Amino acid sequence: MSWWRRLRDRDGPEDRLDAELRDHVERQVADHVRTGMPETEARRRARLDFGGLDQVKELCRDARRLRWLADAWRDVRFAARLLARNRSFTLVTVSVLALGIGVTTQFFVMFYAITLRSLPIDDPERVVHISTRDARARRGGVSYADFEDIRHAATSFSALAAYRAGPVAIGDDDLAPARFERAFISASGLGLLGETPILGRDFRDADDRPGGQRVVILAAHAWRDRYGGEPGVVGRVIRIDGEPAAVIGVMPDGFRFPRLADLWQPVSQIAGLEDQPRDARGFEVIGRLAHDATVARAAAEIDALAAVLARDHPETHDDVRHVTVTVPERFVGSDASDPTWFAFLSAGSLVLLIACANAANLLLMQAARRGHEIAVRMSLGAGRWRVIRQLLIESTLLASLGVLVGSGLAMLGLRALDNAIPDGMLGYWITFDFDIPVFAAMSGIGAATVFLFGLIPALAVSRAGGGSLRHGARTGAGRTTSRWTSVFLTAEFGLTLILLAGVSGSVLSFIDAQRTFAALDTSGVLTAQVNLTTSRYETPAARVAFFEDVRDRLVSRGGTTAAIVNALPGGGRGGTTERQVIIDQRPAAPAEVLPTVFTLATGPGYFDTLGVPLLRGRPFSERDGAPESSAAIVNARFVEIHFADEEPLGRRIRLVTETQEAGDPQAAWLTIVGVAPTLRQRLGRGSPDPLVYLPYRADPPRTATLVVRSPGDPTAAASRVRETVRQLDPDLPLFRVATLEQALHRASWNGRTAQATLWTIALIALILSTAGLYAVTSHAVQQRLREIAIRMTLGAQPAQVRWLVLWRAIRHLALGTVAGVAGIAAWSTWIAGWDTGGRSEWIFQFLLLAPGAVVVALVGLTTTLASVRRAAQLDPMTVLRQE
């Protein structure tokens, strides 16, 4: 009989065993009767010779291979009945575990989705990415000429493709213009990734040749959202940056390589592609390995080809090296080492540890109530391992229920997180799904939970089990149980303090970064972005003319001010340009040690429109940016670093790149005409960047933000701004049209989401630890009722009884504070530390710990008041009569 049938048919083997044993007994009786013995005596003698049937059955059962499985199943059923009977205990314990498991699961899903989940392409480990690094290890692309040389010479790849992404304007005669994200890609690129269109066809080699027909492939969501999912879209001619292109296909749902592409066009359709110099490294390269190739072999071949390029073109390849990695490593692997993730995962782990400590205390208190039952079982012959197994199975059932409920909580949290993230912030492959790796991680979390909260109570109770019956300890927690509850409760408070201190440090950094927004007057301000990517705006003069026309038309209405800027405050370093600064009348320094600043292009009226007055000097005028008027405005952070004890106004600076000589005509001297408040472009930890504002007339950007302040509701001005732009260029779309307050809210989504998450888990940790203190204190009062009654009978006053109970809680809080201080000291050795703005690290940590300790102490002591009041008000005679 198979093991499965034996396990299912539990009654059959027992019936057969019983029949076989009875047959043996009857045969023995028959043998005695044949010798002349009376049947009654023969039956008595046969039973004496054979032994007790129950004992023989146990020996036979022990010989079965599946006995352990049957016993385990019996323990599972017993534990299920026990948990169903003690519904309050089960509900509280499962809730505690669900909170810890839910937080940990949510954090793991976030971490896995953003840093570990690979792109949804065919066999991604066989697809490599090729890029470059300069002398400062900054990532760069590959020039098209270099790509062509590599493509023709490399033998380790079955296919190679170059790609480049950027925004475009889409125009149709019957639809309003829209902004899409376009990816130029080689004809073999989509097939290299293992994707084929669901409608129409892929690119052909003939499409990727200069002078070929202009064609485009749409993403599935763009096909549905803009063109209604009509199959007839294939063959339709649309305008992309003003140039007509025929739609030849639609890609499958969910595919948006390289990040959030809405459409794809062949690389050859880039104007002037073959004339681009070799130091114009604007492409990235992907390649699928040949059947017999490895990543190491491909990397070695690329390095060899790069050496040939450096030899043949030394003027453009000095200190440039090529880097070959797998696509998963390029797109998702680099973020896993970010300290932010370590902090988040550590916070989630702390919550899980607090929940496990809380659940362990609940198990210990439950086991104390069952002390007599366990002692009786062990006295009747149950071995210690038998008791441990039973308790561990109960813990496993509790952990399993905690995993189920915690998964539901994690799903709710992930749904809220997904709704909080603005569109376009994450790559197309990043989805917060519960897939096989996540379920595997949840299984591991569940197993770890059983070990963390179930093993120590099982060992402690089984060690003390037999002795409690011998000593008559039917009530009252044993020393072992009491000691472990104290250990777990101290650990809970210590972990909670560590978490609160860490969260407080992160929140203070976030609040410090948000001061930029507090300096802005957001009332009545509208923002909108434009991309001047069409050939119509190829020259700087055309872009300047467009910006000035838009601004002049908008400000022509009374009470309206408007300005142009690369990027709004809080928008990150996107839109800014990194430069090295040379200050006039300062000793010359080598290029490699020149200080770095960031530049931002803006124009007249910018600071007035934001409602931010300059600290000194003047704003930009209409003349600034012309060759004869080279002006610059610096922020207060720049002055703090470079002119701490000097007057910055009137001083001259020169902004250069690493490859630019100080005497280069393009590196003209700029005169500082104003000092602006420090408005952070990059939110988060760390000091704000030194920033230099430059007139956009000198180098007008292709992507810019219109900032418009008008009387009344700013949303009412949106239609006027749209109409103004439409009059100037009907095919130019406005996007991200929002009030300044909404734009700043979007810019800070990452910090806000992080802080909300951290505060939520800190609140969960506080609830868990204080609930644990209440449960332990209440249990201690219950277990010591007889002692308290005797003390009161002997003359103890209610105040003395209250202090007896309160002292236990104070002791746990004090020990937890000591553990928290030690934990923060250890934490600081692993984390680089919070940005304290120049303050002493230890003083700052103490300042963070002190309010956390006060909050924990106040909340914890408040939860014990019910137990204190109960102990002081009990009737000693009633208690003693019950005993």
N, C-alpha and C positions, 0 to 999 in steps of 0.2 A: 504494500500500500504506500502511495506517495506521501511525503510529509504534509502536503497541503490537505489531502483527504483525511489524514490523521488529525490534523489540527481542526478541521471542520467537524469531523465526526468524533466529538469528545465522548459521547455515551457509548458508542460501539465498542471501543477497546475495553472500557470498564465492564460492560456486559460479558464480553468474551473472557476477560480475566476472572470474573466472578464465577462463570460457568466452569472454567478450567480448574480453578481451585476446588470447587465443590466436587468435581469429578475425581480429583485426586483424593479427597477425603472419603468419598463413597467407595473408591477402590480399596483404600486402607481398611475401611469398615468391613468390606466383603472378605478381605484376607483374614481379619481377626475372627469373623464368624465361621469361616471354613476350619479354623483350628478348634472350634467348639465353644468359643466365647459367646455369651449371651449378647444379643444385638445392642442392648442399652450400654453394657459394659464395653462392647467393641467400639461403639461410637465415641464413648468418653475417652477410651485409650487412643483412638485415631486422632482425636483433637489434641490430646496431650503430645502425641508423637509429632504431629504436623506443626503445632504452634498456633498462635493467634492469627486468624485470617486477616485482620486489619494490618497487623505488622508485616505479614508476608506480602500483602498488596502494596504497602509502602515500599518494600524492597524491590518489588517488580516495577513499580512506577519510577523509582530512582534509576533503574536500568534503562529506561526509555531515553532516546536521544533528544526528544522534544519536551522532556519534563520541564526544563527551565522556561520554555516558551509558554507552556500551559500555566506555570506558576506566575509568570509575568502577566499573562492575560488576566489571571484571577486577581492579581494585585491592581491591575488597571481598573477592573470593574469595582473592586473595593474602594479604591481611591476616588473613582467617579461618584459612587454613592456617598462617600464621606463629604466630598466637596459640595454635592447637591444638598446634603443635609445642613451643612454649615454655610448657608448662602451668603450671610453677611461677610464672613471671613473671605470667602471666595471672591465676592464682588470687590472688596477693598483691595485684596492682593492683586487680582487681575487688573484693576484700574491703575494701581501703582506701576506694575510691570508694563502695562500698555503705554503709559506716558513715557517711560524710559526707552522702551523699544521703538515707539513711534518716532520720537525725536531722533534717535540714532539711525533708524531706517531712512527717514527723510534726508538727513545729512548725507548718508551714503549714496542715496539715489542722486542727489545734487552733484556730489563729488564724481560719481561714476559717469553721469551724463555729460558733464562739462569737461572732465579731464581724461577719461578712460575710454568712453564709448567711441569706437572707430567709425569712420565715414561709411555710410551704407552703399559701398561699391563692391564689385566683384573681386574677391581675394585681395583685400587691401594690403596685406603684408608683402605682396609681390609687385606693388606699385610704389615707386620711389619719387622723391621730390628733390629737385636740384636748385640750389640758390647759391649766393655768394656771401662772404664776410669781408669787411674791410679791416684795416689795421687796428681799429678799436672794437673789433668783433661785432659790429653792427650789421644786421641782416640786410642784404640787398638782393636784387634780382639778377637776371641774365639779359644781356643785350640780344637783339634778334640775330645779329651777325654771328655772335658766339654760338647761339642755339643752332643755327644752320650748320656751322662747322662741326659741332658736337653730333648733330643728328646724322650727318653723312659719314662720320668716322667711327661712331660707337658701335660695338658689336654685341654688347651685353643686353640689349633691349630689343624686344619685338616691335615696339613702337615708342616714339617720343612725341611730346606735344608741348607747345608753349601756350601760355594763357595770360590774360591781363583783364582786370575788372575795373569798372567805374560807372558812374551815373550817366544816364542819357535822357533826352526828352523824346517822348513818343507822341506822334501826331496822327490823327485820322480826320477825314473830312466831316464825319458824322459824330465824332466824340471829342470831349474836351482833352487838352493835352495832359500828359501824365509823366511823372518821373519814374523810370525803371532803372534797375541795375543790370548793366550789360557785361557779359564776359566774352572777350575775343578769345578764341581757342583754335588750335590747329584742327584740320579736317579729321585727323585720327583721334582727337582728344576724347570725344564722347564714347566712341567704341572702345578706346583704351580703358576707360573706367567701367566697361561692362554694361553700358546703358544704350538702349535704342529707342527711338521715338515710338510713341503709341499711336501716332497719327502722322502720316506723311513719311518722310525719309530723313536719313542722316546726311551730314555733309559729305561731299565727294571731293576727290583731289582737284577736280576741275573748278570747284567752288573756292578753293584756297589758292588761287593763282591771281597775281596782279591783273587787273582789267577784267576779271570775271564778273558774272552777274551778282548783284548785291542780294544776298539771301539771309534769312534769319530763322531760327528755331525758337519757339516760345516755351516757357515753363507752363506746366499744367494749370497752376493757380492763375497765372496771367491770362491764359486762354479762357478760363471760366469767368474770371472777374471782369475782364475788359470786353471780351468778345462773346460772352454768354455760352461758352462751350459748343459753339456751332462747328460741325465738321467742315463746313465750307470755308473755314479760316485759311486752310491750305490753299495757296495761290493768291491770297489777298495781299495787296501792296500797302504797306504802312510807311510812315515817315519816322526815321530814327535820326535824331539831331538834324532834321530837315532834309535828309537824304532818303529817297525811296528804297525799300527793300521788300522782296517777296517772301512771304511765310512759306516754308517748305516742310515744317514738321512741328510736333508738340511732344515734349518729353514726359515721362511718367510722373505721377504724383510723388511729391517728396524729394525729387531730385533738383538741387539748386546749386550745384558745384560752380565756383569754388567756395562760396559762402552763402549768399542769398541772391543768386542770379535770377533775373526774370526772363532773360532771353540770351541767346548765344549767336555770335557771328564769326565767320572765318577770320583768322588773324590777318590775312592778306588784304582785308578791307580797311585796314588802318592807313590813313593818308600818309604818304612819305615814308612808309615802313623801311624800304630798302636803302633809304638815305640816312637812316638814324646812325649816329656814331656808336662805336663799341663801348663807350663809357655811359651810354644811355641805357642803363640796366633796368628797364621797366617791365620785364617779363619774368614769370616763374615757369619752371619746367617740370613736367611729370613724365615718367616713363614706366612701361610695364616690362619687367624682366623677361629675358628670353628663357626658354624652357630649362636650359642647363646652367643658367646664371644665378649668382647669389648677390645679396646686397653688398657684401664686402668686395666681391669682384667688380661690381658695377662702380662702386666708390673709387676703387683703385684705378679703373679705366678713366673715370671722369678726372681724377687728379692728374693722370698722365696727359690727358688732352688739355687740361688747364695749363700745365707746364708748357706745352707747345704754344698755346695762345699767348702766354706771358713772354715767351721767347720771340714770337713773331710780332707782337704788339706791346712792347714794353711801356710805351707812353700811356696806355690805358689800363694796364693790368698790374701795375706796381702795387704790391701789398694787398692783392686781391686773391682770395682762395675760394674754391668751390666746396660746397657742403652737400653730401648726398645722404639722405635719410629716408625711411619709409614714410608714406603719406600719413599713417596714424601718428607717428612720432612728430611730424611737422605740424599737424593741425590740432592734436589733442594732448600729446605727451608732455609738452613743455610747461603746461600750467600746473601739473600735479605737484611740483615742488614749491609752489607759491606758499609762503608762510601763512597767508590768510586761510588756506585750506587746512593747514595743520591746526590753526586756532579753532576753526569751526568743528573739525572732527574731534578735537580734544574736548570742546564744550559739549558735544553730543555724547562723548564717552563718559564725561563727568556726570551728566544727567542719568545715564544708564547705571553707573556705579551707585549713585544716590538711590535710584529706584531699587536696585538689587539689595543694597544695605537695608532699605526700608522693608522690602519683602522678606529678607532674612530675619529681621526682628519680628515680623508678624508670624513667620513660621516658628520661631523659637517660642513666642508667647503661646501659639496654638499648641505646640508640642508640650509646653509646661502644663496646659490644661488637660492634655492627654497623657500626662506622666504616669498616672496610675494604670491606665490601659496598656501602655508600652511596657511598664514594669511587670504586669501580670503575664503578658505574652512572652517576655524573656524568661520569666520564672517557670513558665510551662514548657520551655524548651526551644523557643525561637532564638536562633543565633543572632549575633550582632549584625552580620551581613544581611540577614533576612529583614531585620528592622530597617537598616540603611536603605536597602533596595526599595522597600515599601515607601519610605519617606521621599526618596529620590523620584519615584514614579509619581507621587503626588506633586512634587515640584515640577516635573516634566509636564504634567497636565496643566498646571497653572501657567507655566511658561508658554505652552502651546496656545492657550486661550489669550495670553498676553500678546503673542505674536499676531494672532488673528485681529484682535481689537487694535493693536498698535499699527498694523498695516492699514486699517481703515483710517486711523488718525493721520498717518503719514500721507495717505492719498488726499485727504482733505487739505492738509498743509501744502502739499505740492500743487494742488489745484489753485489754492490762494496765491502761492508764489508765481505760478504761471500767469495768473491774471494781473499780477503786480508788475511783471516785466514788460516794458514797452516793446512794440513790434520792431523788428530789425536789430535787436541787441545781441542775439545769439545765433550761432551758425545753424544751418538747416538740419544738421544731424543731431542737434542737442534737443532731446525730448525726455521728459521726466516720466519714463515708462517703467513698469514692473516686468522686467524680462528675466531670462534664465540667470544671469549673473546676480541680479538683485535678489531673486528668490534663494539662490545659493548663499548670498550674504545674510539674508534673513534667517536661514537655517542655522548658519554659524552663530548669529547673534542669539538665537533661541537656545542653542546648545551652551554657549558661554553664559547665558543668563542662568540656566539650570545649575551650572557649576558654581557661579558666583553666589547665588542666594540659597541654593539647596544643599550643597555639600557640607558646609560647616554646621548648620543646624542638625543635619542628619547624624554627623559624627558626634556632635556634642550630646545630643539626646540619647543616642544609642550607648554612649560611654556611661552615662549616668542612669540608664534605665533600670537595671536590676537593683541597684542600691537603694533607690527611692522607695521600693516596696518593703525592703528589709528594715528601713528606718522609719517607715510609716509616713513618708512625705507625700501625702495625697494632694496637699495644697502647698503653695510656696515654691517659688522657683529655686532650683538648685544653684549652687555657686557657679557651675559652668555656664548655665543658661544666662544668669545675671551678668556674668563677666562678658559674654559675647554680645548681649544686647547693648552693654555700655560701649564696647568696641565699635559696633556698627553705628550706633547713634553718634559717637564722636566723629567717625569717618564721614557721616552724612553732613554734619555741620562744617567740618573742615573743607569738604569738597564744595559745599554751597558757598562758603566764603571765597574760595579760589575763583569760582565761577562769577560771583558778584563783582569781585575786584577786577577781573578781566573784562567783564561787560562794561563796567564803569569806565575803565580806561579807554575802551573802544568808543564808547558813547561820547566821552569828553573830546576825543579827537574829531569825531564827526561834528559835534557842536561847534568846535573851533573852525572847522572847514566851512560850516554853514554861515559863519559871520559875514562871509562875502555876500550872501544873499540879503542879509539884514541891512547892508549898506545901500542896497538898491531901492529905489522908489518904483515899485512895479505897477502902481495904479495907472490905468489908461494906456499901457504900452502893449503893442502888438508886435510879434516877430513872424518872419516868413523867410524861407530859404530859396535860393535860385542857383541853378547850375548853368553857367554859360559855356556849354560844351560844343555848340555847333560851330561850323566854319565861319559863320557870320561874326563870331566874337574871337576870331583867331588872333587878332592884333591887340596889344594892350590899349591902344587908343580907342578901339571899338568898345572894349569893356568899360573903360573910364566914361565914355560917352553914355553908355547905357545906365550906369550907376548915377551919373549926374542928372540925366533926364528923369529917371524915376524919382530921385530925391527932390528935384525942383518941382515936379508935378504934385508930389505929396505935400510939400511945405507951402504950396501956393494957397492952400486953404488956411485961413486964419486959425491960430492956436495950435497948429500941428508942427511938430519937429520930427526929423527923420535922419537916420544915419546908416552907414554901411560898415560892417565888420566881418572879419573872417569867421570868428566863432564867438559865441556868447560866453560869459563867465560860467564856469562849471562844465564847459564842454570838453574838457580834457586837453591834451596837447595836439589833437587834431585841429588843423588850421593854423597852428603856430609853427615857426621854423626855428630850428636850433642854430645858433651862431656863436662864434667866439668874439669877444669884445676886446678892443684895444682902446685905452683911454689916453687922450692927449695929455702931454706933460707928465706922463708916468714912465718909469724905466721900461725899455723894451723887454719882453719876455719871449722865450722860445714858444713856437706854435703849440707844442704838446702840453704846455702848462698854462695857456691862456684861459681865463675864466669863460664859462659858458652862460649864455642868456637865451631867452626865447623871444621871438618877435611876433607881433600881431598887427595885421593891416587893418586900419580903420580910417575914418575921415572926419570932416567937420560935423559938429553936433552930437558926437557919440556920447560923451560924458553927460551933456545936458539932457539927452534923451533918456539915459538911464537914471537921471536924477542924482548923479554923483559929482559933486564939485571937486575940482582939482585942489590939491593941498597947496600948491604954489604954481606960479607961472600962468601960461595961457593955453587954451585948446588949439587944435589945428584950425587953420584958416583955409580959404579956397586956394591960396597960392602955394601952400605946403605940398611938397611932393614934386614940384617942378624942379628942373635942374638947377635953377638959381636959388632955390629955397629948400635946403636939406634940413628938415627939422625932425625931432624925435621927442616923444614923451616917455618917461620912465616911471615905473611904479615905486612905491615906498620901499619895497623889498630890495630893489636895485640900489636905491640910495643908501639903505642900511648896510649893504655889503661893500659898496664901492666909494661912497661919499659920506661916511659916518660922521666925520668932523669937518666937512667941507660944504660949500654951497654948490649944488649941482647945476643950477641954472646958468646957461651960457657956456658950460663945459662941452667939449667935443669928444665924440666917441666914433669908433669905426667898427663895423660889423663885418667879419670875414668868415669864410669857410676854411677847412683844413688845407684845401688845395689852392686857396686864393692867397696871392701875395699881398702884403700890406700896401704896396704901391699900385695895385690893380685899380684902374679907373672906376670899376664897378664898386669898389670898396671906398666910397666917398665918405668924407668926414660929415658927421651929423651933429647938429647943435641941439643940446637939450633945452627945450623951451617950456617944459612943464613937468610936474610931478603928480601922479595920480595915486589914489589909495590902492592898496594891494587887493585886487580882485582876483581870487583864485581861478585859474583856468583848469587846474587839475585838483579835484577834490580828493580827500582821503588823508592818510597820515603823511607826515613829513612837512617840512617847511614849504611855504609857497615859493614858486619859481620867480626869479628876477625877470621882469618882463619889459620889453621895449616896444612901444606903440609906434608904428610907422604910417605915414600917409599912404593910402591905397593907390593914389595917383602914380607913385613911383613904381609899383609892381602890382597892378590890379589882379585880384584873384579870380579864378573861374567859378569857385563856389563861395557864396557869401550869404550873409543874413541881413535882411532889411529889418531895422528897428524903428518903429513908428509910435510916437506918443501923440495922442489926440484927446480932445475933451470927451468926457462921457465913457460909455462902455467900449473897450478896445475891440471886442468882437464885431461891433457894428462897422468898424473901419476895414474889416477883412475884404468885404466886397469892393470897396473903393481901391484897395491895394491890388486886388486881382484885376480889376478893370484897367487900372493904370498900366500894369505889366502887359495885359492883353493888347492894349492899344499900341504898345511899343513892339511887341513880338507875339503874335497869336499862337505860335507853336511852343512858347516857353512856359512850362508849368511852374507854379508855386507849390512848395511842399512844406510840411511841418508848420502849417499856419496855426499859431497858437498865441495866447497871451504870454507876456514875459513870465508871469507866475507859473503858468503851465509848462513853459519851456524849461524853467529852472527846476521845476518838480520832476520833469523827465530826466534832466541832466543828473539829478541826485538820486535816481531810483536805486542804484546799487547800494549806496550807503544807507538809504532809508530802509530798504528791504533787509539788509544785514542787521541793522540796529533793531528793527522790529522782531526779527528772528531771535537775536541774542536776548532781548528783553523778555521774550516769551519763554525761552528755556530757563532764564534766570528765575522768572516767576514760578515756573514748574518746579525747579529745584527748591525754591523757598517753601512752596506748598508741601512738597514731599518731606523735607527735613522737619518742618514744624509739625506736620501730621504725625511723623514718626515720634517726635518728642511727646506729643499728646498721648499716643498709643502706649508708649513705654511707661510714661508716668501713670496713666490710668491703670495699666496692668500691674505696676508695682504697688499702687494703692490697694488694688483688689487682692493681691497676693499677701499683703502685709496687714490686712484688716484685723486679724487676731492680735498681732503685735501692737497695732495702734490702739485697739480696744483695751488691752492690758495696761498700756502706758496711761491712757486716760483714766482708767480705774484707779491706778496708783497715784493720780494727782496731776498728770500732765495737762497743761492749759491748751486751749484751742490754738493760741499763737505759736506754742511750741510744736504742735502737730503740723500747723501750716508750714512752719520753717523746716520741719523734717522732710516734708514732701518737696518744698521749693528748693531745698539745698541740693537734692538729687538733680533737678533740672539745671540749676546754676552750674553744678559740677560738669555736666555734659557740655553746656555752652562754653565754659572756660576751656575745657580740654579741646573742644572743636575749634576754638579761636587759636589756640596754640598750634593745632594741626594745620589750620589755614595759613598761619604765618609761615610755617615750615614749607607748606606746599607752594606758596607764592615765591619763596626764595628758590625752591627747586625749579619752578616754572620759569623764573627769570634767567636761569642758566641755559635753558633750552630755546627760549624765544629771544629774538634780538631786543625786545622790549618795546614799550609804548613810546611814542614820540612825546616827550614831556616838555618840549619847548625850552630846553636848557635847564630845567629844574633837576634837582638831585633825584636819581632814580629811586633810591630807597625811601626818601621822604615822600615822593609822589605815590609810591606803592602803599605806604602807610596811610596816606590821606585817602586812598581808594579803599583800603581795608577797613578803616575806622567806621565810616558810615555803613558799610556792609555788615560789620559786626554788630553795630547798634540796631540796625533793622532786624537782623536775625534774632538778636537777644530779645527785642521788644515783642516781635511776633511769637517767638518761641515761648516766652514767659506768659504771654497772654493766653496761649493755648492750654497752659497748665492750670489756669485759675479754676476751671471746673473741677479738676481733680483735687486741688488744694481745698476748695470749698467743701467738696464731698467728704474729704478726710476729716476736716474740722467739725463737721456737723453730724457725724455718725453717732449712733446710740451704742455705747460699749456693751451694755447688758444684752441687747438684741444680738449683737455679733457673737458674744460668748455663748449665748444659749444655742445659736445655730451651730457653733463649733462643737 
